[in-house]
């Protein structure tokens, strides 16, 4: 748990930094990337040449004796929900920032972007169970609650269960939403739930990695601690370095294959590199794409 004064300062700095990036880098890109995610019925009017015949309202047409079509308008506001991994592996970082800190910064940028678009924003934090639920609603206060929860999470679980949080969001939120799942994806057997969620919602997976998780320096005997199981072992890093890298590469490829199979958008971020360019690239690609998978 962070000291209250330190936490307030952190949130204030994060708010200033995020708003600066939203206004200077991502201005307009968020709205362009996600507009048209849903449509709602507006009215019916008499058929005109060029109208899509598939929009003809058969009931009104039958009553009036001439063709009428349904008109639809784009939903101006979205529901944005963050699924935030707060398991123990998020407290790792071999550079000046932990994975949890990158998670908070990225979530803040996306949340303040949604605020400018007048969207509803909510959050589920999770470990091997759902830890906290913040119901989607509008306003800055809800966003600050989300950031506060990420920065000073007091989760009771340590491990990661992506399938659990996906099953939960599919049960409690039936209307289509834009969902950002932010995790290091150090988990298995969540493919089925990922596919189901991607069909129901506009799901974007943001994977936060640390370079030290992909390789071991050849420096002899070292102690390794699993942050989720708390298991400690002493290994000869010089002897297992290549095997460690091979297994990391296999895990990376498997995770990419899972994303591809589920047809979800994925953003890969690392603690030792800026997240601004990958996020900007994602927004630009979404602008060209304009529509749910």
Secondary structure as the mmCIF struct_conf table of DSSP 4:
data_model
#
loop_
_struct_conf.conf_type_id
_struct_conf.id
_struct_conf.beg_label_comp_id
_struct_conf.beg_label_asym_id
_struct_conf.beg_label_seq_id
_struct_conf.end_label_comp_id
_struct_conf.end_label_asym_id
_struct_conf.end_label_seq_id
HELX_RH_AL_P HELX_RH_AL_P1 UNK A 4 UNK A 24
TURN_TY1_P TURN_TY1_P1 UNK A 25 UNK A 25
BEND BEND1 UNK A 26 UNK A 26
TURN_TY1_P TURN_TY1_P2 UNK A 27 UNK A 28
HELX_RH_AL_P HELX_RH_AL_P2 UNK A 29 UNK A 34
TURN_TY1_P TURN_TY1_P3 UNK A 35 UNK A 36
BEND BEND2 UNK A 37 UNK A 37
STRN STRN1 UNK A 39 UNK A 46
TURN_TY1_P TURN_TY1_P4 UNK A 49 UNK A 50
BEND BEND3 UNK A 51 UNK A 51
HELX_RH_3T_P HELX_RH_3T_P1 UNK A 53 UNK A 55
STRN STRN2 UNK A 56 UNK A 56
HELX_RH_AL_P HELX_RH_AL_P3 UNK A 58 UNK A 64
BEND BEND4 UNK A 65 UNK A 66
STRN STRN3 UNK A 68 UNK A 74
BEND BEND5 UNK A 76 UNK A 76
STRN STRN4 UNK A 79 UNK A 85
BEND BEND6 UNK A 87 UNK A 87
HELX_RH_3T_P HELX_RH_3T_P2 UNK A 88 UNK A 91
BEND BEND7 UNK A 94 UNK A 97
HELX_RH_AL_P HELX_RH_AL_P4 UNK A 99 UNK A 116
TURN_TY1_P TURN_TY1_P5 UNK A 117 UNK A 118
STRN STRN5 UNK A 120 UNK A 126
BEND BEND8 UNK A 127 UNK A 129
STRN STRN6 UNK A 130 UNK A 137
BEND BEND9 UNK A 139 UNK A 139
HELX_RH_AL_P HELX_RH_AL_P5 UNK A 140 UNK A 151
TURN_TY1_P TURN_TY1_P6 UNK A 152 UNK A 152
BEND BEND10 UNK A 156 UNK A 156
BEND BEND11 UNK A 159 UNK A 159
HELX_RH_AL_P HELX_RH_AL_P6 UNK A 162 UNK A 172
BEND BEND12 UNK A 175 UNK A 175
STRN STRN7 UNK A 178 UNK A 183
BEND BEND13 UNK A 189 UNK A 189
HELX_RH_AL_P HELX_RH_AL_P7 UNK A 191 UNK A 200
BEND BEND14 UNK A 201 UNK A 201
STRN STRN8 UNK A 202 UNK A 209
HELX_RH_3T_P HELX_RH_3T_P3 UNK A 211 UNK A 213
TURN_TY1_P TURN_TY1_P7 UNK A 214 UNK A 214
BEND BEND15 UNK A 220 UNK A 220
STRN STRN9 UNK A 221 UNK A 225
TURN_TY1_P TURN_TY1_P8 UNK A 227 UNK A 229
STRN STRN10 UNK A 232 UNK A 236
HELX_RH_AL_P HELX_RH_AL_P8 UNK A 237 UNK A 262
TURN_TY1_P TURN_TY1_P9 UNK A 263 UNK A 263
STRN STRN11 UNK A 265 UNK A 270
TURN_TY1_P TURN_TY1_P10 UNK A 271 UNK A 272
BEND BEND16 UNK A 273 UNK A 273
BEND BEND17 UNK A 275 UNK A 275
HELX_RH_AL_P HELX_RH_AL_P9 UNK A 276 UNK A 289
BEND BEND18 UNK A 291 UNK A 291
#
